[in-house]
């Protein structure tokens, strides 16, 4: 009496039947996902500039408050610089995104 083995076979048979469908068969049209210009044209960006910048500000504000509570001025200075740098990077990327969407 080998119950675990029979149980495995039973599960394997049902999984095989479930997974071997026409949908799972590879076709000529199957293309692995890639970040191409065609893909970027098809996908419109969903987050607004304000939402992105507010999320960035909120994240850094929380980290700054933790550094302030711990009394670490060097961490506060580093976070302030990092926030301004990241803000500039995001502004540039968002400008590029806006320019691409206007095409």
N, CA, C and O atoms as CSV, one atom per row, in Angstrom:
chain,resi,resn,atom,element,x,y,z
A,1,UNK,N,N,0.851,-1.181,0.000
A,1,UNK,CA,C,0.000,0.000,0.000
A,1,UNK,C,C,0.895,1.241,0.000
A,1,UNK,O,O,1.560,1.534,0.993
A,2,UNK,N,N,0.905,1.959,-1.112
A,2,UNK,CA,C,1.773,3.113,-1.267
A,2,UNK,C,C,0.915,4.335,-1.592
A,2,UNK,O,O,0.890,4.792,-2.735
A,3,UNK,N,N,0.230,4.852,-0.611
A,3,UNK,CA,C,-0.726,5.943,-0.818
A,3,UNK,C,C,-0.098,7.250,-1.295
A,3,UNK,O,O,-0.642,7.869,-2.210
A,4,UNK,N,N,1.018,7.702,-0.721
A,4,UNK,CA,C,1.558,8.970,-1.200
A,4,UNK,C,C,1.884,8.940,-2.687
A,4,UNK,O,O,1.668,9.931,-3.384
A,5,UNK,N,N,2.406,7.809,-3.187
A,5,UNK,CA,C,2.747,7.709,-4.596
A,5,UNK,C,C,1.493,7.777,-5.466
A,5,UNK,O,O,1.488,8.455,-6.494
A,6,UNK,N,N,0.434,7.079,-5.062
A,6,UNK,CA,C,-0.821,7.132,-5.831
A,6,UNK,C,C,-1.404,8.540,-5.810
A,6,UNK,O,O,-1.939,9.014,-6.812
A,7,UNK,N,N,-1.298,9.192,-4.681
A,7,UNK,CA,C,-1.798,10.562,-4.578
A,7,UNK,C,C,-1.055,11.508,-5.510
A,7,UNK,O,O,-1.654,12.384,-6.133
A,8,UNK,N,N,0.246,11.323,-5.596
A,8,UNK,CA,C,1.042,12.157,-6.500
A,8,UNK,C,C,0.656,11.909,-7.951
A,8,UNK,O,O,0.537,12.846,-8.740
A,9,UNK,N,N,0.461,10.633,-8.297
A,9,UNK,CA,C,0.059,10.315,-9.670
A,9,UNK,C,C,-1.281,10.946,-10.006
A,9,UNK,O,O,-1.462,11.500,-11.091
A,10,UNK,N,N,-2.211,10.862,-9.078
A,10,UNK,CA,C,-3.549,11.422,-9.281
A,10,UNK,C,C,-3.457,12.929,-9.531
A,10,UNK,O,O,-4.067,13.450,-10.464
A,11,UNK,N,N,-2.696,13.614,-8.692
A,11,UNK,CA,C,-2.535,15.061,-8.847
A,11,UNK,C,C,-1.833,15.376,-10.159
A,11,UNK,O,O,-2.240,16.297,-10.867
A,12,UNK,N,N,-0.794,14.636,-10.495
A,12,UNK,CA,C,-0.058,14.868,-11.728
A,12,UNK,C,C,-0.944,14.674,-12.957
A,12,UNK,O,O,-0.857,15.450,-13.909
A,13,UNK,N,N,-1.801,13.640,-12.947
A,13,UNK,CA,C,-2.703,13.418,-14.079
A,13,UNK,C,C,-3.657,14.591,-14.247
A,13,UNK,O,O,-3.890,15.054,-15.364
A,14,UNK,N,N,-4.208,15.070,-13.143
A,14,UNK,CA,C,-5.155,16.186,-13.244
A,14,UNK,C,C,-4.462,17.483,-13.641
A,14,UNK,O,O,-5.009,18.274,-14.409
A,15,UNK,N,N,-3.275,17.699,-13.126
A,15,UNK,CA,C,-2.533,18.894,-13.521
A,15,UNK,C,C,-2.151,18.841,-14.989
A,15,UNK,O,O,-2.230,19.851,-15.690
A,16,UNK,N,N,-1.742,17.683,-15.456
A,16,UNK,CA,C,-1.373,17.531,-16.855
A,16,UNK,C,C,-2.567,17.814,-17.750
A,16,UNK,O,O,-2.435,18.497,-18.766
A,17,UNK,N,N,-3.725,17.299,-17.383
A,17,UNK,CA,C,-4.934,17.574,-18.165
A,17,UNK,C,C,-5.278,19.059,-18.127
A,17,UNK,O,O,-5.720,19.630,-19.125
A,18,UNK,N,N,-5.072,19.673,-16.975
A,18,UNK,CA,C,-5.392,21.089,-16.818
A,18,UNK,C,C,-4.427,21.969,-17.607
A,18,UNK,O,O,-4.843,22.955,-18.214
A,19,UNK,N,N,-3.156,21.621,-17.603
A,19,UNK,CA,C,-2.148,22.464,-18.242
A,19,UNK,C,C,-1.971,22.187,-19.724
A,19,UNK,O,O,-1.525,23.073,-20.453
A,20,UNK,N,N,-2.297,21.012,-20.192
A,20,UNK,CA,C,-2.160,20.684,-21.603
A,20,UNK,C,C,-3.417,21.092,-22.365
A,20,UNK,O,O,-4.217,20.248,-22.767
A,21,UNK,N,N,-3.574,22.374,-22.551
A,21,UNK,CA,C,-4.711,22.885,-23.314
A,21,UNK,C,C,-4.185,23.511,-24.595
A,21,UNK,O,O,-2.976,23.670,-24.770
A,22,UNK,N,N,-5.082,23.859,-25.472
A,22,UNK,CA,C,-4.675,24.502,-26.715
A,22,UNK,C,C,-4.051,25.866,-26.443
A,22,UNK,O,O,-3.195,26.322,-27.202
A,23,UNK,N,N,-4.479,26.519,-25.359
A,23,UNK,CA,C,-3.919,27.822,-25.020
A,23,UNK,C,C,-2.447,27.732,-24.655
A,23,UNK,O,O,-1.679,28.654,-24.931
A,24,UNK,N,N,-2.052,26.634,-24.040
A,24,UNK,CA,C,-0.675,26.524,-23.568
A,24,UNK,C,C,0.298,26.106,-24.662
A,24,UNK,O,O,1.509,26.113,-24.437
A,25,UNK,N,N,-0.196,25.745,-25.829
A,25,UNK,CA,C,0.670,25.341,-26.927
A,25,UNK,C,C,1.291,26.592,-27.543
A,25,UNK,O,O,0.594,27.570,-27.814
A,26,UNK,N,N,2.593,26.555,-27.760
A,26,UNK,CA,C,3.300,27.701,-28.310
A,26,UNK,C,C,2.908,27.911,-29.774
A,26,UNK,O,O,2.826,26.957,-30.549
A,27,UNK,N,N,2.670,29.154,-30.136
A,27,UNK,CA,C,2.325,29.492,-31.516
A,27,UNK,C,C,3.396,30.405,-32.094
A,27,UNK,O,O,4.304,30.852,-31.393
A,28,UNK,N,N,3.267,30.671,-33.387
A,28,UNK,CA,C,4.220,31.543,-34.068
A,28,UNK,C,C,4.112,32.969,-33.542
A,28,UNK,O,O,5.099,33.704,-33.533
A,29,UNK,N,N,2.915,33.366,-33.104
A,29,UNK,CA,C,2.688,34.731,-32.638
A,29,UNK,C,C,3.210,34.987,-31.229
A,29,UNK,O,O,3.225,36.134,-30.781
A,30,UNK,N,N,3.636,33.949,-30.525
A,30,UNK,CA,C,4.143,34.132,-29.164
A,30,UNK,C,C,5.467,34.886,-29.206
A,30,UNK,O,O,6.446,34.427,-29.795
A,31,UNK,N,N,5.474,36.032,-28.579
A,31,UNK,CA,C,6.677,36.845,-28.511
A,31,UNK,C,C,6.937,37.150,-27.044
A,31,UNK,O,O,6.029,37.595,-26.341
A,32,UNK,N,N,8.144,36.924,-26.571
A,32,UNK,CA,C,8.413,37.254,-25.170
A,32,UNK,C,C,8.273,38.760,-24.955
A,32,UNK,O,O,8.582,39.547,-25.851
A,33,UNK,N,N,7.815,39.157,-23.787
A,33,UNK,CA,C,7.617,40.590,-23.546
A,33,UNK,C,C,8.945,41.338,-23.576
A,33,UNK,O,O,9.926,40.930,-22.954
A,34,UNK,N,N,8.946,42.421,-24.300
A,34,UNK,CA,C,10.140,43.260,-24.402
A,34,UNK,C,C,9.706,44.715,-24.348
A,34,UNK,O,O,8.606,45.073,-24.769
A,35,UNK,N,N,10.582,45.530,-23.829
A,35,UNK,CA,C,10.312,46.958,-23.783
A,35,UNK,C,C,10.812,47.564,-25.088
A,35,UNK,O,O,11.955,48.012,-25.187
A,36,UNK,N,N,9.942,47.567,-26.074
A,36,UNK,CA,C,10.291,48.097,-27.381
A,36,UNK,C,C,9.501,49.369,-27.626
A,36,UNK,O,O,8.577,49.693,-26.879
A,37,UNK,N,N,9.867,50.081,-28.671
A,37,UNK,CA,C,9.147,51.303,-29.007
A,37,UNK,C,C,7.688,50.995,-29.328
A,37,UNK,O,O,6.791,51.758,-28.971
A,38,UNK,N,N,7.460,49.874,-30.003
A,38,UNK,CA,C,6.090,49.477,-30.336
A,38,UNK,C,C,5.274,49.230,-29.067
A,38,UNK,O,O,4.110,49.621,-28.988
A,39,UNK,N,N,5.885,48.582,-28.078
A,39,UNK,CA,C,5.198,48.329,-26.808
A,39,UNK,C,C,4.921,49.636,-26.082
A,39,UNK,O,O,3.848,49.813,-25.506
A,40,UNK,N,N,5.878,50.545,-26.109
A,40,UNK,CA,C,5.681,51.838,-25.449
A,40,UNK,C,C,4.571,52.645,-26.109
A,40,UNK,O,O,3.827,53.356,-25.433
A,41,UNK,N,N,4.460,52.533,-27.434
A,41,UNK,CA,C,3.386,53.244,-28.127
A,41,UNK,C,C,2.018,52.697,-27.745
A,41,UNK,O,O,1.042,53.443,-27.668
A,42,UNK,N,N,1.953,51.401,-27.509
A,42,UNK,CA,C,0.672,50.765,-27.198
A,42,UNK,C,C,0.224,51.031,-25.766
A,42,UNK,O,O,-0.970,51.002,-25.470
A,43,UNK,N,N,1.176,51.290,-24.885
A,43,UNK,CA,C,0.844,51.468,-23.470
A,43,UNK,C,C,0.916,52.952,-23.123
A,43,UNK,O,O,1.957,53.586,-23.295
A,44,UNK,N,N,-0.160,53.482,-22.650
A,44,UNK,CA,C,-0.162,54.863,-22.198
A,44,UNK,C,C,0.162,54.897,-20.715
A,44,UNK,O,O,-0.260,54.026,-19.953
A,45,UNK,N,N,0.910,55.905,-20.320
A,45,UNK,CA,C,1.313,56.024,-18.925
A,45,UNK,C,C,0.108,56.395,-18.069
A,45,UNK,O,O,-0.671,57.278,-18.427
A,46,UNK,N,N,-0.037,55.716,-16.941
A,46,UNK,CA,C,-1.237,55.902,-16.139
A,46,UNK,C,C,-1.050,56.864,-14.976
A,46,UNK,O,O,-2.028,57.442,-14.503
A,47,UNK,N,N,0.155,57.050,-14.510
A,47,UNK,CA,C,0.361,57.916,-13.351
A,47,UNK,C,C,0.594,59.348,-13.798
A,47,UNK,O,O,1.344,59.613,-14.738
A,48,UNK,N,N,-0.056,60.253,-13.112
A,48,UNK,CA,C,0.128,61.661,-13.445
A,48,UNK,C,C,1.417,62.174,-12.814
A,48,UNK,O,O,1.959,61.577,-11.884
A,49,UNK,N,N,1.881,63.276,-13.335
A,49,UNK,CA,C,3.094,63.910,-12.809
A,49,UNK,C,C,2.924,64.246,-11.332
A,49,UNK,O,O,3.828,64.011,-10.531
A,50,UNK,N,N,1.767,64.794,-10.972
A,50,UNK,CA,C,1.524,65.175,-9.574
A,50,UNK,C,C,1.547,63.964,-8.650
A,50,UNK,O,O,2.103,64.020,-7.553
A,51,UNK,N,N,0.947,62.882,-9.096
A,51,UNK,CA,C,0.911,61.677,-8.261
A,51,UNK,C,C,2.321,61.130,-8.018
A,51,UNK,O,O,2.653,60.740,-6.899
A,52,UNK,N,N,3.136,61.103,-9.053
A,52,UNK,CA,C,4.505,60.609,-8.917
A,52,UNK,C,C,5.303,61.490,-7.967
A,52,UNK,O,O,5.994,60.990,-7.080
A,53,UNK,N,N,5.206,62.797,-8.154
A,53,UNK,CA,C,5.973,63.706,-7.309
A,53,UNK,C,C,5.471,63.683,-5.867
A,53,UNK,O,O,6.270,63.793,-4.937
A,54,UNK,N,N,4.175,63.543,-5.670
A,54,UNK,CA,C,3.635,63.444,-4.309
A,54,UNK,C,C,4.100,62.169,-3.621
A,54,UNK,O,O,4.419,62.192,-2.432
A,55,UNK,N,N,4.142,61.053,-4.352
A,55,UNK,CA,C,4.648,59.800,-3.774
A,55,UNK,C,C,6.114,59.934,-3.372
A,55,UNK,O,O,6.517,59.463,-2.308
A,56,UNK,N,N,6.899,60.570,-4.213
A,56,UNK,CA,C,8.313,60.786,-3.902
A,56,UNK,C,C,8.460,61.649,-2.657
A,56,UNK,O,O,9.250,61.335,-1.767
A,57,UNK,N,N,7.703,62.733,-2.596
A,57,UNK,CA,C,7.775,63.635,-1.443
A,57,UNK,C,C,7.350,62.924,-0.160
A,57,UNK,O,O,7.988,63.079,0.881
A,58,UNK,N,N,6.286,62.156,-0.238
A,58,UNK,CA,C,5.796,61.431,0.941
A,58,UNK,C,C,6.837,60.431,1.446
A,58,UNK,O,O,7.060,60.311,2.650
A,59,UNK,N,N,7.464,59.724,0.524
A,59,UNK,CA,C,8.466,58.735,0.905
A,59,UNK,C,C,9.651,59.404,1.608
A,59,UNK,O,O,10.104,58.936,2.652
A,60,UNK,N,N,10.144,60.494,1.033
A,60,UNK,CA,C,11.279,61.177,1.643
A,60,UNK,C,C,10.884,61.893,2.931
A,60,UNK,O,O,11.691,61.986,3.857
A,61,UNK,N,N,9.664,62.397,3.003
A,61,UNK,CA,C,9.215,63.069,4.224
A,61,UNK,C,C,9.199,62.081,5.395
A,61,UNK,O,O,9.622,62.422,6.500
A,62,UNK,N,N,8.714,60.865,5.156
A,62,UNK,CA,C,8.706,59.843,6.212
A,62,UNK,C,C,10.124,59.510,6.659
A,62,UNK,O,O,10.390,59.407,7.857
A,63,UNK,N,N,11.029,59.342,5.708
A,63,UNK,CA,C,12.422,59.027,6.053
A,63,UNK,C,C,13.072,60.198,6.782
A,63,UNK,O,O,13.852,59.996,7.713
A,64,UNK,N,N,12.755,61.415,6.365
A,64,UNK,CA,C,13.319,62.602,7.009
A,64,UNK,C,C,12.822,62.722,8.445
A,64,UNK,O,O,13.589,63.066,9.344
A,65,UNK,N,N,11.543,62.441,8.659
A,65,UNK,CA,C,10.983,62.496,10.021
A,65,UNK,C,C,11.636,61.454,10.924
A,65,UNK,O,O,11.880,61.724,12.100
A,66,UNK,N,N,11.919,60.275,10.393
A,66,UNK,CA,C,12.612,59.250,11.189
A,66,UNK,C,C,14.024,59.703,11.551
A,66,UNK,O,O,14.474,59.508,12.680
A,67,UNK,N,N,14.717,60.310,10.588
A,67,UNK,CA,C,16.069,60.807,10.862
A,67,UNK,C,C,16.023,61.954,11.862
A,67,UNK,O,O,16.901,62.079,12.716
A,68,UNK,N,N,15.003,62.785,11.753
A,68,UNK,CA,C,14.842,63.911,12.681
A,68,UNK,C,C,14.568,63.402,14.093
A,68,UNK,O,O,15.102,63.932,15.068
A,69,UNK,N,N,13.728,62.365,14.195
A,69,UNK,CA,C,13.401,61.793,15.505
A,69,UNK,C,C,14.628,61.138,16.143
A,69,UNK,O,O,14.772,61.147,17.365
A,70,UNK,N,N,15.500,60.578,15.327
A,70,UNK,CA,C,16.703,59.946,15.873
A,70,UNK,C,C,17.802,60.973,16.144
A,70,UNK,O,O,18.818,60.647,16.757
A,71,UNK,N,N,17.600,62.211,15.689
A,71,UNK,CA,C,18.572,63.274,15.942
A,71,UNK,C,C,19.850,63.128,15.143
A,71,UNK,O,O,20.934,63.436,15.639
A,72,UNK,N,N,19.733,62.663,13.918
A,72,UNK,CA,C,20.907,62.440,13.070
A,72,UNK,C,C,20.974,63.519,11.986
A,72,UNK,O,O,20.355,63.369,10.932
A,73,UNK,N,N,21.723,64.614,12.230
A,73,UNK,CA,C,21.757,65.705,11.241
A,73,UNK,C,C,22.412,65.304,9.919
A,73,UNK,O,O,22.021,65.807,8.866
A,74,UNK,N,N,23.396,64.412,9.956
A,74,UNK,CA,C,24.038,64.006,8.698
A,74,UNK,C,C,23.064,63.212,7.824
A,74,UNK,O,O,23.073,63.350,6.600
A,75,UNK,N,N,22.232,62.386,8.446
A,75,UNK,CA,C,21.222,61.627,7.697
A,75,UNK,C,C,20.172,62.574,7.117
A,75,UNK,O,O,19.709,62.389,5.991
A,76,UNK,N,N,19.803,63.592,7.899
A,76,UNK,CA,C,18.820,64.567,7.417
A,76,UNK,C,C,19.371,65.324,6.214
A,76,UNK,O,O,18.650,65.558,5.245
A,77,UNK,N,N,20.646,65.708,6.272
A,77,UNK,CA,C,21.280,66.416,5.157
A,77,UNK,C,C,21.356,65.518,3.923
A,77,UNK,O,O,21.068,65.957,2.809
A,78,UNK,N,N,21.741,64.272,4.127
A,78,UNK,CA,C,21.835,63.328,3.006
A,78,UNK,C,C,20.469,63.091,2.373
A,78,UNK,O,O,20.353,63.024,1.150
A,79,UNK,N,N,19.433,62.966,3.202
A,79,UNK,CA,C,18.083,62.760,2.671
A,79,UNK,C,C,17.596,63.980,1.902
A,79,UNK,O,O,16.943,63.844,0.868
A,80,UNK,N,N,17.911,65.170,2.401
A,80,UNK,CA,C,17.499,66.391,1.709
A,80,UNK,C,C,18.151,66.466,0.334
A,80,UNK,O,O,17.489,66.778,-0.657
A,81,UNK,N,N,19.451,66.179,0.275
A,81,UNK,CA,C,20.147,66.183,-1.010
A,81,UNK,C,C,19.587,65.110,-1.939
A,81,UNK,O,O,19.350,65.365,-3.120
A,82,UNK,N,N,19.377,63.914,-1.401
A,82,UNK,CA,C,18.847,62.806,-2.212
A,82,UNK,C,C,17.473,63.137,-2.769
A,82,UNK,O,O,17.169,62.826,-3.921
A,83,UNK,N,N,16.644,63.770,-1.945
A,83,UNK,CA,C,15.298,64.126,-2.396
A,83,UNK,C,C,15.366,65.097,-3.567
A,83,UNK,O,O,14.681,64.915,-4.574
A,84,UNK,N,N,16.198,66.130,-3.432
A,84,UNK,CA,C,16.293,67.116,-4.517
A,84,UNK,C,C,16.855,66.492,-5.786
A,84,UNK,O,O,16.407,66.812,-6.888
A,85,UNK,N,N,17.842,65.595,-5.637
A,85,UNK,CA,C,18.416,64.920,-6.805
A,85,UNK,C,C,17.372,64.033,-7.483
A,85,UNK,O,O,17.211,64.088,-8.702
A,86,UNK,N,N,16.657,63.211,-6.697
A,86,UNK,CA,C,15.622,62.334,-7.253
A,86,UNK,C,C,14.495,63.140,-7.890
A,86,UNK,O,O,13.944,62.748,-8.918
A,87,UNK,N,N,14.162,64.258,-7.277
A,87,UNK,CA,C,13.118,65.116,-7.836
A,87,UNK,C,C,13.538,65.616,-9.220
A,87,UNK,O,O,12.733,65.629,-10.151
A,88,UNK,N,N,14.782,66.022,-9.347
A,88,UNK,CA,C,15.295,66.478,-10.638
A,88,UNK,C,C,15.277,65.348,-11.664
A,88,UNK,O,O,14.862,65.554,-12.805
A,89,UNK,N,N,15.723,64.157,-11.267
A,89,UNK,CA,C,15.698,63.006,-12.175
A,89,UNK,C,C,14.283,62.703,-12.656
A,89,UNK,O,O,14.053,62.480,-13.844
A,90,UNK,N,N,13.341,62.699,-11.718
A,90,UNK,CA,C,11.959,62.403,-12.101
A,90,UNK,C,C,11.391,63.484,-13.012
A,90,UNK,O,O,10.660,63.176,-13.953
A,91,UNK,N,N,11.715,64.736,-12.746
A,91,UNK,CA,C,11.239,65.814,-13.616
A,91,UNK,C,C,11.743,65.610,-15.040
A,91,UNK,O,O,10.994,65.790,-16.000
A,92,UNK,N,N,13.006,65.238,-15.175
A,92,UNK,CA,C,13.570,65.002,-16.510
A,92,UNK,C,C,12.876,63.821,-17.183
A,92,UNK,O,O,12.485,63.909,-18.347
A,93,UNK,N,N,12.724,62.725,-16.458
A,93,UNK,CA,C,12.059,61.549,-17.032
A,93,UNK,C,C,10.613,61.843,-17.406
A,93,UNK,O,O,10.129,61.379,-18.439
A,94,UNK,N,N,9.929,62.604,-16.579
A,94,UNK,CA,C,8.540,62.942,-16.884
A,94,UNK,C,C,8.451,63.870,-18.088
A,94,UNK,O,O,7.508,63.774,-18.873
A,95,UNK,N,N,9.424,64.767,-18.242
A,95,UNK,CA,C,9.454,65.615,-19.434
A,95,UNK,C,C,9.661,64.773,-20.689
A,95,UNK,O,O,9.028,65.021,-21.716
A,96,UNK,N,N,10.538,63.785,-20.611
A,96,UNK,CA,C,10.760,62.884,-21.752
A,96,UNK,C,C,9.485,62.109,-22.056
A,96,UNK,O,O,9.101,61.963,-23.217
A,97,UNK,N,N,8.825,61.611,-21.001
A,97,UNK,CA,C,7.577,60.869,-21.197
A,97,UNK,C,C,6.521,61.748,-21.867
A,97,UNK,O,O,5.842,61.314,-22.798
A,98,UNK,N,N,6.390,62.978,-21.388
A,98,UNK,CA,C,5.405,63.887,-21.978
A,98,UNK,C,C,5.722,64.181,-23.440
A,98,UNK,O,O,4.817,64.262,-24.270
A,99,UNK,N,N,7.002,64.341,-23.753
A,99,UNK,CA,C,7.398,64.598,-25.139
A,99,UNK,C,C,7.094,63.393,-26.025
A,99,UNK,O,O,6.664,63.556,-27.167
A,100,UNK,N,N,7.313,62.188,-25.505
A,100,UNK,CA,C,7.022,60.977,-26.279
A,100,UNK,C,C,5.524,60.817,-26.512
A,100,UNK,O,O,5.107,60.361,-27.577
A,101,UNK,N,N,4.719,61.187,-25.533
A,101,UNK,CA,C,3.268,61.048,-25.686
A,101,UNK,C,C,2.705,62.045,-26.687
A,101,UNK,O,O,1.669,61.787,-27.300
A,102,UNK,N,N,3.371,63.175,-26.860
A,102,UNK,CA,C,2.881,64.202,-27.792
A,102,UNK,C,C,3.169,63.848,-29.241
A,102,UNK,O,O,2.587,64.444,-30.148
A,103,UNK,N,N,4.055,62.891,-29.475
A,103,UNK,CA,C,4.395,62.498,-30.850
A,103,UNK,C,C,3.211,61.986,-31.588
A,103,UNK,O,O,3.325,61.613,-32.755
